[in-house]
Amino acid sequence: MYDVAVIGAGVIGTFIARELSKFDLKIILIDKETDIANGTTKANSAIVHAGYDAKPGTLKGKLNALGNPMFDKVCKELDVPFKRIGSLVIATNQEEMESIKELYERGIKNNIPDIKILSQKEVRKMEPNLNKEIIGALYAPTAGIVSPWELAVALAENAADNGAEIKLETEVTGIKKKEEEFFIQTTNGKIKAKYVINCAGVYADKINEMIASKTFEIHPRRGQYNILDKSTGDIVNHVIFQAPTKLGKGVLVAPTVHGNLLVGPDAEDLNDKENTETTSERIAFIRERSKKTIKEIPFGTTITSFAGLRAVSNVGDFIIEEAKEAKGFINVAGIESPGLSAAPAIAQYVIEIFKGVKKDLKEKKNFNPTRKPVIRFMELSDEEKAELIKKDPRYGRIICRCENITEGEIVDVINRNAGARTVDAVKRRARPGMGRCQGGFCGPRVMEILARELGKDITEIVKDQKDSYILTEETKKNNQSEVDVIEDMTMVS
């Protein structure tokens, strides 16, 4: 029996699980995927919006404004990369300048600090590489960039450190309520909980309908992106948005917290809640649209493309409320942009609702908000590196040459609470495979380390999804080490 079951381990579910772990509760965090943050959280713009865009009076507007200033503290506590670099919304004509003025007025109503409208000269001084046709911009200094999947992993880890249980590869297939208890049927057995919080992203409507009437719908909206090599990361210094027009919001160009350049997304409404394929047509579209921001982005340095799904509701706002037909069941749905920016405030908002449901909620006396620091070897001084290698020689062995990631760092992220279990899970936590070769050289070594640390055969190691096997069997037997024999194994195409 659990006190609370949180369904969905994206950034919203993990934020809520961490907030709940501050109280005397038995918590379980459930997700159908093989890893934390394997849905929308791993494939979005990674922007912490200032908050001028959301309509005043909406939950989006309120919680974005409240959530943005919380990032400094929570990212420091959890040792997650976050940079408050500011954003610009650019205009190339008078019609777009009118849109910028409307955004400015909206930002004032949303209580967004220090926003101002810049002249062409001021924009050029801040961003000399932008299109010369730009005549002005809205500047919001409080906007930032973060690594959303690293944040979600850190939140889950901290929740687990404080007593929460995490159950992955556990898809919810049905929910029933008997008296004061929920019985959650999953692909991994039954789970019993007194309260349920639904953070299931694009599937939040389906989870709600397992226990209550249909009150909202979630439609997936796909967005595709290009990630460029770090050699292009300083083309812009801020997050650059295009002014919204009748044709849409355009695409953004922004540096990432790790020094790459991000360009995208487009917006494509779909019926398929699993379709995260990239297409040459849509990638070509975002590249063409990006010329409005910068005439010549060096797309020849693109290292990867990806697509993510946004959970768009038919309500037009965040849906955060207790289900009327199922007391103790709280929906947290329709969390599209600015969902990441609002996430810490969403979690606190949910806790306030939960306090109204569970009247005797008691805070823990021993809650620890701080995660064990992450060792980023290449950021250490030469003296610190030498001392660390002396203690643990694995930090002296470089596994990923593109990102300069050591064996010690990979072992660390595997053996933490909410630790990595797949090649891509290691990639998202410690960054081997994030560089130019995209794991072409370090992938086999990461597989070997995963197999060793998890006590598995190397053929059991998957790329990301449950059945995404990389190797099937050896094609010849000899006395080679496991990593050397990878070249003599049958690869899954």
MARFITI-605684 format. One record per residue (C-alpha): residue in one letter; y, x, z. Coordinates in steps of 0.5 Angstrom, whole numbers. Example, Ala and Ser with C-alpha at 12.3 -4.5 7.8 and 13.67 -1.06 7.14 Angstrom:
<recs>
{code=A&Y=-9&X=25&Z=16}
{code=S&Y=-2&X=27&Z=14}
</recs>
This chain:
<recs>
{code=M&Y=0&X=0&Z=0}
{code=Y&Y=7&X=3&Z=-2}
{code=D&Y=14&X=0&Z=0}
{code=V&Y=17&X=1&Z=-7}
{code=A&Y=14&X=2&Z=-14}
{code=V&Y=19&X=5&Z=-19}
{code=I&Y=17&X=4&Z=-26}
{code=G&Y=19&X=9&Z=-31}
{code=A&Y=21&X=16&Z=-29}
{code=G&Y=27&X=17&Z=-34}
{code=V&Y=33&X=20&Z=-31}
{code=I&Y=35&X=13&Z=-28}
{code=G&Y=28&X=12&Z=-25}
{code=T&Y=28&X=19&Z=-22}
{code=F&Y=35&X=18&Z=-19}
{code=I&Y=33&X=12&Z=-16}
{code=A&Y=27&X=15&Z=-13}
{code=R&Y=31&X=21&Z=-10}
{code=E&Y=36&X=16&Z=-7}
{code=L&Y=30&X=12&Z=-4}
{code=S&Y=27&X=18&Z=-1}
{code=K&Y=33&X=18&Z=4}
{code=F&Y=30&X=13&Z=7}
{code=D&Y=23&X=11&Z=11}
{code=L&Y=19&X=9&Z=6}
{code=K&Y=13&X=10&Z=2}
{code=I&Y=15&X=11&Z=-5}
{code=I&Y=11&X=11&Z=-12}
{code=L&Y=14&X=13&Z=-18}
{code=I&Y=10&X=11&Z=-24}
{code=D&Y=10&X=13&Z=-32}
{code=K&Y=6&X=12&Z=-38}
{code=E&Y=8&X=19&Z=-41}
{code=T&Y=5&X=26&Z=-39}
{code=D&Y=11&X=28&Z=-36}
{code=I&Y=18&X=26&Z=-33}
{code=A&Y=23&X=24&Z=-38}
{code=N&Y=19&X=24&Z=-44}
{code=G&Y=23&X=18&Z=-47}
{code=T&Y=30&X=17&Z=-48}
{code=T&Y=32&X=22&Z=-43}
{code=K&Y=29&X=28&Z=-47}
{code=A&Y=33&X=26&Z=-53}
{code=N&Y=40&X=24&Z=-52}
{code=S&Y=47&X=27&Z=-53}
{code=A&Y=47&X=30&Z=-46}
{code=I&Y=54&X=28&Z=-45}
{code=V&Y=57&X=26&Z=-38}
{code=H&Y=62&X=21&Z=-41}
{code=A&Y=69&X=21&Z=-38}
{code=G&Y=69&X=13&Z=-38}
{code=Y&Y=75&X=11&Z=-42}
{code=D&Y=70&X=8&Z=-47}
{code=A&Y=67&X=2&Z=-43}
{code=K&Y=70&X=-5&Z=-43}
{code=P&Y=74&X=-6&Z=-36}
{code=G&Y=70&X=-10&Z=-32}
{code=T&Y=63&X=-9&Z=-34}
{code=L&Y=58&X=-5&Z=-30}
{code=K&Y=58&X=0&Z=-35}
{code=G&Y=66&X=1&Z=-34}
{code=K&Y=65&X=1&Z=-26}
{code=L&Y=59&X=5&Z=-26}
{code=N&Y=61&X=11&Z=-31}
{code=A&Y=67&X=12&Z=-27}
{code=L&Y=64&X=12&Z=-21}
{code=G&Y=58&X=17&Z=-23}
{code=N&Y=62&X=22&Z=-27}
{code=P&Y=65&X=25&Z=-21}
{code=M&Y=58&X=25&Z=-17}
{code=F&Y=55&X=30&Z=-22}
{code=D&Y=58&X=37&Z=-19}
{code=K&Y=55&X=35&Z=-12}
{code=V&Y=48&X=33&Z=-15}
{code=C&Y=47&X=39&Z=-20}
{code=K&Y=49&X=44&Z=-15}
{code=E&Y=44&X=41&Z=-10}
{code=L&Y=39&X=41&Z=-15}
{code=D&Y=40&X=47&Z=-19}
{code=V&Y=41&X=44&Z=-25}
{code=P&Y=46&X=47&Z=-31}
{code=F&Y=52&X=42&Z=-31}
{code=K&Y=59&X=44&Z=-35}
{code=R&Y=65&X=40&Z=-34}
{code=I&Y=68&X=42&Z=-41}
{code=G&Y=72&X=36&Z=-43}
{code=S&Y=72&X=32&Z=-49}
{code=L&Y=76&X=30&Z=-55}
{code=V&Y=76&X=24&Z=-59}
{code=I&Y=79&X=26&Z=-66}
{code=A&Y=84&X=22&Z=-71}
{code=T&Y=85&X=23&Z=-78}
{code=N&Y=90&X=18&Z=-80}
{code=Q&Y=94&X=13&Z=-76}
{code=E&Y=89&X=7&Z=-76}
{code=E&Y=85&X=12&Z=-72}
{code=M&Y=91&X=14&Z=-68}
{code=E&Y=91&X=6&Z=-66}
{code=S&Y=84&X=6&Z=-64}
{code=I&Y=85&X=13&Z=-59}
{code=K&Y=91&X=9&Z=-56}
{code=E&Y=87&X=3&Z=-55}
{code=L&Y=82&X=8&Z=-51}
{code=Y&Y=87&X=11&Z=-47}
{code=E&Y=89&X=4&Z=-45}
{code=R&Y=82&X=2&Z=-43}
{code=G&Y=81&X=9&Z=-39}
{code=I&Y=87&X=8&Z=-35}
{code=K&Y=84&X=1&Z=-33}
{code=N&Y=78&X=4&Z=-32}
{code=N&Y=82&X=9&Z=-27}
{code=I&Y=79&X=15&Z=-31}
{code=P&Y=84&X=21&Z=-29}
{code=D&Y=88&X=26&Z=-33}
{code=I&Y=87&X=23&Z=-40}
{code=K&Y=92&X=24&Z=-45}
{code=I&Y=94&X=24&Z=-52}
{code=L&Y=95&X=30&Z=-56}
{code=S&Y=99&X=32&Z=-62}
{code=Q&Y=96&X=35&Z=-68}
{code=K&Y=99&X=42&Z=-66}
{code=E&Y=96&X=41&Z=-59}
{code=V&Y=89&X=40&Z=-62}
{code=R&Y=89&X=46&Z=-66}
{code=K&Y=91&X=50&Z=-60}
{code=M&Y=85&X=48&Z=-56}
{code=E&Y=80&X=47&Z=-62}
{code=P&Y=82&X=52&Z=-68}
{code=N&Y=76&X=50&Z=-72}
{code=L&Y=77&X=43&Z=-73}
{code=N&Y=78&X=40&Z=-79}
{code=K&Y=85&X=41&Z=-81}
{code=E&Y=86&X=33&Z=-83}
{code=I&Y=86&X=32&Z=-76}
{code=I&Y=93&X=29&Z=-73}
{code=G&Y=91&X=28&Z=-66}
{code=A&Y=86&X=26&Z=-61}
{code=L&Y=85&X=23&Z=-54}
{code=Y&Y=83&X=29&Z=-49}
{code=A&Y=79&X=27&Z=-43}
{code=P&Y=78&X=33&Z=-38}
{code=T&Y=73&X=30&Z=-34}
{code=A&Y=67&X=30&Z=-39}
{code=G&Y=62&X=34&Z=-38}
{code=I&Y=55&X=37&Z=-41}
{code=V&Y=48&X=37&Z=-37}
{code=S&Y=41&X=38&Z=-39}
{code=P&Y=38&X=31&Z=-38}
{code=W&Y=31&X=33&Z=-38}
{code=E&Y=32&X=38&Z=-33}
{code=L&Y=36&X=34&Z=-28}
{code=A&Y=31&X=28&Z=-28}
{code=V&Y=25&X=33&Z=-27}
{code=A&Y=29&X=36&Z=-21}
{code=L&Y=31&X=29&Z=-18}
{code=A&Y=23&X=28&Z=-19}
{code=E&Y=21&X=34&Z=-15}
{code=N&Y=26&X=33&Z=-10}
{code=A&Y=24&X=26&Z=-9}
{code=A&Y=17&X=29&Z=-8}
{code=D&Y=19&X=34&Z=-4}
{code=N&Y=22&X=29&Z=1}
{code=G&Y=15&X=25&Z=1}
{code=A&Y=15&X=21&Z=-6}
{code=E&Y=9&X=20&Z=-10}
{code=I&Y=9&X=21&Z=-17}
{code=K&Y=3&X=18&Z=-22}
{code=L&Y=4&X=20&Z=-29}
{code=E&Y=-1&X=18&Z=-35}
{code=T&Y=-1&X=11&Z=-31}
{code=E&Y=2&X=5&Z=-36}
{code=V&Y=3&X=-2&Z=-33}
{code=T&Y=-1&X=-7&Z=-36}
{code=G&Y=0&X=-13&Z=-31}
{code=I&Y=4&X=-15&Z=-25}
{code=K&Y=2&X=-21&Z=-20}
{code=K&Y=5&X=-23&Z=-14}
{code=K&Y=1&X=-26&Z=-8}
{code=E&Y=5&X=-28&Z=-2}
{code=E&Y=10&X=-22&Z=0}
{code=E&Y=6&X=-16&Z=-4}
{code=F&Y=6&X=-14&Z=-12}
{code=F&Y=-1&X=-12&Z=-15}
{code=I&Y=1&X=-8&Z=-21}
{code=Q&Y=-5&X=-7&Z=-26}
{code=T&Y=-5&X=0&Z=-29}
{code=T&Y=-9&X=4&Z=-34}
{code=N&Y=-10&X=8&Z=-28}
{code=G&Y=-12&X=3&Z=-23}
{code=K&Y=-9&X=-2&Z=-18}
{code=I&Y=-2&X=-1&Z=-14}
{code=K&Y=0&X=-5&Z=-9}
{code=A&Y=7&X=-5&Z=-7}
{code=K&Y=12&X=-9&Z=-3}
{code=Y&Y=18&X=-8&Z=-8}
{code=V&Y=18&X=-6&Z=-15}
{code=I&Y=24&X=-3&Z=-19}
{code=N&Y=24&X=-4&Z=-26}
{code=C&Y=27&X=2&Z=-30}
{code=A&Y=22&X=2&Z=-36}
{code=G&Y=27&X=4&Z=-41}
{code=V&Y=26&X=0&Z=-48}
{code=Y&Y=20&X=-3&Z=-45}
{code=A&Y=24&X=-6&Z=-39}
{code=D&Y=24&X=-13&Z=-42}
{code=K&Y=16&X=-13&Z=-43}
{code=I&Y=15&X=-11&Z=-35}
{code=N&Y=20&X=-16&Z=-33}
{code=E&Y=16&X=-21&Z=-37}
{code=M&Y=10&X=-20&Z=-33}
{code=I&Y=13&X=-23&Z=-27}
{code=A&Y=19&X=-27&Z=-29}
{code=S&Y=21&X=-31&Z=-35}
{code=K&Y=24&X=-28&Z=-41}
{code=T&Y=32&X=-27&Z=-39}
{code=F&Y=34&X=-21&Z=-43}
{code=E&Y=31&X=-17&Z=-49}
{code=I&Y=31&X=-10&Z=-50}
{code=H&Y=32&X=-7&Z=-58}
{code=P&Y=31&X=0&Z=-59}
{code=R&Y=36&X=4&Z=-63}
{code=R&Y=34&X=10&Z=-66}
{code=G&Y=39&X=16&Z=-66}
{code=Q&Y=37&X=23&Z=-70}
{code=Y&Y=40&X=30&Z=-68}
{code=N&Y=41&X=37&Z=-71}
{code=I&Y=40&X=43&Z=-66}
{code=L&Y=43&X=49&Z=-68}
{code=D&Y=42&X=56&Z=-66}
{code=K&Y=46&X=59&Z=-61}
{code=S&Y=50&X=64&Z=-66}
{code=T&Y=54&X=57&Z=-67}
{code=G&Y=55&X=55&Z=-60}
{code=D&Y=62&X=57&Z=-59}
{code=I&Y=64&X=53&Z=-66}
{code=V&Y=67&X=48&Z=-61}
{code=N&Y=69&X=49&Z=-54}
{code=H&Y=69&X=41&Z=-52}
{code=V&Y=65&X=35&Z=-54}
{code=I&Y=68&X=32&Z=-60}
{code=F&Y=68&X=25&Z=-62}
{code=Q&Y=70&X=21&Z=-68}
{code=A&Y=75&X=16&Z=-67}
{code=P&Y=71&X=9&Z=-67}
{code=T&Y=73&X=5&Z=-74}
{code=K&Y=70&X=-1&Z=-77}
{code=L&Y=64&X=3&Z=-80}
{code=G&Y=62&X=5&Z=-73}
{code=K&Y=63&X=11&Z=-68}
{code=G&Y=61&X=17&Z=-72}
{code=V&Y=58&X=23&Z=-70}
{code=L&Y=59&X=28&Z=-64}
{code=V&Y=59&X=35&Z=-65}
{code=A&Y=58&X=39&Z=-58}
{code=P&Y=56&X=45&Z=-55}
{code=T&Y=50&X=45&Z=-50}
{code=V&Y=49&X=47&Z=-43}
{code=H&Y=45&X=53&Z=-46}
{code=G&Y=49&X=55&Z=-51}
{code=N&Y=47&X=51&Z=-58}
{code=L&Y=51&X=46&Z=-62}
{code=L&Y=49&X=39&Z=-62}
{code=V&Y=51&X=35&Z=-68}
{code=G&Y=49&X=27&Z=-68}
{code=P&Y=47&X=22&Z=-67}
{code=D&Y=47&X=16&Z=-72}
{code=A&Y=45&X=9&Z=-70}
{code=E&Y=39&X=5&Z=-73}
{code=D&Y=36&X=-1&Z=-70}
{code=L&Y=29&X=-2&Z=-70}
{code=N&Y=23&X=-6&Z=-68}
{code=D&Y=18&X=-1&Z=-66}
{code=K&Y=19&X=2&Z=-59}
{code=E&Y=15&X=8&Z=-61}
{code=N&Y=18&X=10&Z=-67}
{code=T&Y=22&X=17&Z=-66}
{code=E&Y=21&X=20&Z=-72}
{code=T&Y=26&X=24&Z=-76}
{code=T&Y=28&X=22&Z=-83}
{code=S&Y=31&X=27&Z=-88}
{code=E&Y=36&X=21&Z=-90}
{code=R&Y=39&X=20&Z=-84}
{code=I&Y=39&X=27&Z=-82}
{code=A&Y=43&X=28&Z=-89}
{code=F&Y=48&X=22&Z=-86}
{code=I&Y=50&X=26&Z=-80}
{code=R&Y=51&X=32&Z=-83}
{code=E&Y=55&X=29&Z=-88}
{code=R&Y=59&X=25&Z=-83}
{code=S&Y=60&X=31&Z=-79}
{code=K&Y=65&X=34&Z=-84}
{code=K&Y=70&X=29&Z=-81}
{code=T&Y=70&X=34&Z=-75}
{code=I&Y=69&X=40&Z=-78}
{code=K&Y=69&X=42&Z=-86}
{code=E&Y=63&X=47&Z=-86}
{code=I&Y=58&X=47&Z=-80}
{code=P&Y=53&X=52&Z=-81}
{code=F&Y=47&X=47&Z=-82}
{code=G&Y=43&X=53&Z=-85}
{code=T&Y=42&X=55&Z=-77}
{code=T&Y=39&X=49&Z=-75}
{code=I&Y=33&X=51&Z=-71}
{code=T&Y=30&X=43&Z=-70}
{code=S&Y=32&X=36&Z=-71}
{code=F&Y=30&X=30&Z=-66}
{code=A&Y=30&X=23&Z=-65}
{code=G&Y=31&X=19&Z=-59}
{code=L&Y=31&X=11&Z=-57}
{code=R&Y=37&X=8&Z=-54}
{code=A&Y=35&X=1&Z=-50}
{code=V&Y=40&X=-4&Z=-53}
{code=S&Y=40&X=-11&Z=-49}
{code=N&Y=42&X=-17&Z=-52}
{code=V&Y=47&X=-18&Z=-46}
{code=G&Y=52&X=-12&Z=-48}
{code=D&Y=52&X=-9&Z=-41}
{code=F&Y=47&X=-6&Z=-36}
{code=I&Y=42&X=-11&Z=-33}
{code=I&Y=42&X=-9&Z=-25}
{code=E&Y=39&X=-15&Z=-21}
{code=E&Y=34&X=-18&Z=-17}
{code=A&Y=29&X=-23&Z=-21}
{code=K&Y=31&X=-30&Z=-19}
{code=E&Y=24&X=-32&Z=-20}
{code=A&Y=21&X=-26&Z=-16}
{code=K&Y=24&X=-24&Z=-10}
{code=G&Y=23&X=-16&Z=-9}
{code=F&Y=23&X=-15&Z=-16}
{code=I&Y=29&X=-11&Z=-18}
{code=N&Y=31&X=-10&Z=-26}
{code=V&Y=35&X=-4&Z=-28}
{code=A&Y=35&X=-5&Z=-35}
{code=G&Y=39&X=-4&Z=-42}
{code=I&Y=41&X=3&Z=-39}
{code=E&Y=44&X=5&Z=-46}
{code=S&Y=50&X=10&Z=-46}
{code=P&Y=54&X=11&Z=-42}
{code=G&Y=47&X=11&Z=-38}
{code=L&Y=46&X=18&Z=-36}
{code=S&Y=54&X=19&Z=-34}
{code=A&Y=53&X=13&Z=-30}
{code=A&Y=46&X=15&Z=-27}
{code=P&Y=48&X=17&Z=-20}
{code=A&Y=52&X=11&Z=-19}
{code=I&Y=47&X=6&Z=-22}
{code=A&Y=42&X=9&Z=-16}
{code=Q&Y=47&X=8&Z=-11}
{code=Y&Y=48&X=1&Z=-14}
{code=V&Y=41&X=-1&Z=-14}
{code=I&Y=40&X=2&Z=-6}
{code=E&Y=46&X=-3&Z=-4}
{code=I&Y=42&X=-9&Z=-8}
{code=F&Y=35&X=-6&Z=-4}
{code=K&Y=39&X=-6&Z=3}
{code=G&Y=40&X=-14&Z=2}
{code=V&Y=33&X=-15&Z=0}
{code=K&Y=30&X=-10&Z=6}
{code=K&Y=34&X=-12&Z=12}
{code=D&Y=31&X=-6&Z=16}
{code=L&Y=32&X=0&Z=12}
{code=K&Y=32&X=6&Z=16}
{code=E&Y=35&X=13&Z=14}
{code=K&Y=30&X=19&Z=15}
{code=K&Y=33&X=24&Z=19}
{code=N&Y=30&X=30&Z=16}
{code=F&Y=32&X=29&Z=8}
{code=N&Y=33&X=35&Z=5}
{code=P&Y=38&X=34&Z=-1}
{code=T&Y=37&X=41&Z=-4}
{code=R&Y=31&X=43&Z=-9}
{code=K&Y=28&X=50&Z=-8}
{code=P&Y=33&X=55&Z=-13}
{code=V&Y=30&X=56&Z=-20}
{code=I&Y=30&X=63&Z=-22}
{code=R&Y=33&X=65&Z=-29}
{code=F&Y=31&X=72&Z=-29}
{code=M&Y=36&X=74&Z=-35}
{code=E&Y=42&X=71&Z=-31}
{code=L&Y=40&X=76&Z=-25}
{code=S&Y=43&X=83&Z=-24}
{code=D&Y=39&X=89&Z=-26}
{code=E&Y=38&X=91&Z=-18}
{code=E&Y=36&X=83&Z=-17}
{code=K&Y=31&X=84&Z=-23}
{code=A&Y=28&X=90&Z=-21}
{code=E&Y=27&X=88&Z=-14}
{code=L&Y=24&X=81&Z=-16}
{code=I&Y=19&X=85&Z=-21}
{code=K&Y=17&X=89&Z=-15}
{code=K&Y=15&X=83&Z=-11}
{code=D&Y=12&X=79&Z=-17}
{code=P&Y=10&X=83&Z=-23}
{code=R&Y=10&X=77&Z=-27}
{code=Y&Y=17&X=77&Z=-28}
{code=G&Y=17&X=83&Z=-31}
{code=R&Y=13&X=80&Z=-37}
{code=I&Y=17&X=77&Z=-43}
{code=I&Y=13&X=71&Z=-46}
{code=C&Y=19&X=68&Z=-50}
{code=R&Y=23&X=73&Z=-54}
{code=C&Y=28&X=68&Z=-57}
{code=E&Y=30&X=66&Z=-50}
{code=N&Y=28&X=72&Z=-46}
{code=I&Y=23&X=68&Z=-41}
{code=T&Y=18&X=71&Z=-36}
{code=E&Y=11&X=69&Z=-34}
{code=G&Y=14&X=69&Z=-27}
{code=E&Y=19&X=63&Z=-29}
{code=I&Y=13&X=59&Z=-33}
{code=V&Y=8&X=60&Z=-27}
{code=D&Y=14&X=57&Z=-22}
{code=V&Y=15&X=51&Z=-26}
{code=I&Y=8&X=49&Z=-27}
{code=N&Y=7&X=50&Z=-19}
{code=R&Y=12&X=46&Z=-17}
{code=N&Y=12&X=39&Z=-15}
{code=A&Y=13&X=35&Z=-21}
{code=G&Y=10&X=41&Z=-25}
{code=A&Y=9&X=42&Z=-32}
{code=R&Y=2&X=40&Z=-35}
{code=T&Y=4&X=41&Z=-42}
{code=V&Y=7&X=46&Z=-47}
{code=D&Y=13&X=42&Z=-48}
{code=A&Y=13&X=40&Z=-41}
{code=V&Y=14&X=48&Z=-40}
{code=K&Y=19&X=48&Z=-45}
{code=R&Y=23&X=43&Z=-42}
{code=R&Y=23&X=46&Z=-35}
{code=A&Y=24&X=54&Z=-37}
{code=R&Y=26&X=54&Z=-44}
{code=P&Y=20&X=58&Z=-48}
{code=G&Y=20&X=55&Z=-55}
{code=M&Y=27&X=53&Z=-55}
{code=G&Y=29&X=59&Z=-59}
{code=R&Y=29&X=60&Z=-66}
{code=C&Y=22&X=61&Z=-67}
{code=Q&Y=21&X=54&Z=-63}
{code=G&Y=15&X=57&Z=-60}
{code=G&Y=12&X=60&Z=-66}
{code=F&Y=10&X=67&Z=-62}
{code=C&Y=10&X=65&Z=-55}
{code=G&Y=6&X=58&Z=-55}
{code=P&Y=0&X=61&Z=-55}
{code=R&Y=2&X=65&Z=-49}
{code=V&Y=4&X=59&Z=-45}
{code=M&Y=-2&X=55&Z=-47}
{code=E&Y=-6&X=61&Z=-44}
{code=I&Y=-2&X=61&Z=-37}
{code=L&Y=-2&X=53&Z=-37}
{code=A&Y=-10&X=54&Z=-37}
{code=R&Y=-10&X=59&Z=-32}
{code=E&Y=-6&X=56&Z=-27}
{code=L&Y=-9&X=49&Z=-28}
{code=G&Y=-16&X=51&Z=-28}
{code=K&Y=-17&X=48&Z=-35}
{code=D&Y=-20&X=51&Z=-41}
{code=I&Y=-15&X=52&Z=-46}
{code=T&Y=-18&X=47&Z=-51}
{code=E&Y=-15&X=42&Z=-46}
{code=I&Y=-8&X=44&Z=-46}
{code=V&Y=-4&X=39&Z=-50}
{code=K&Y=3&X=40&Z=-53}
{code=D&Y=6&X=34&Z=-50}
{code=Q&Y=3&X=27&Z=-51}
{code=K&Y=-4&X=25&Z=-48}
{code=D&Y=-8&X=27&Z=-55}
{code=S&Y=-4&X=32&Z=-58}
{code=Y&Y=-9&X=37&Z=-58}
{code=I&Y=-7&X=44&Z=-61}
{code=L&Y=-14&X=47&Z=-61}
{code=T&Y=-21&X=44&Z=-62}
{code=E&Y=-26&X=50&Z=-61}
{code=E&Y=-27&X=57&Z=-62}
{code=T&Y=-29&X=60&Z=-69}
{code=K&Y=-33&X=66&Z=-67}
{code=K&Y=-35&X=69&Z=-60}
{code=N&Y=-33&X=76&Z=-58}
{code=N&Y=-30&X=79&Z=-52}
{code=Q&Y=-23&X=78&Z=-53}
{code=S&Y=-18&X=75&Z=-48}
{code=E&Y=-17&X=68&Z=-48}
{code=V&Y=-10&X=69&Z=-52}
{code=D&Y=-12&X=74&Z=-57}
{code=V&Y=-18&X=69&Z=-59}
{code=I&Y=-13&X=63&Z=-60}
{code=E&Y=-12&X=66&Z=-67}
{code=D&Y=-20&X=65&Z=-68}
{code=M&Y=-20&X=58&Z=-66}
{code=T&Y=-19&X=51&Z=-70}
{code=M&Y=-12&X=49&Z=-70}
{code=V&Y=-11&X=41&Z=-70}
{code=S&Y=-6&X=40&Z=-76}
</recs>
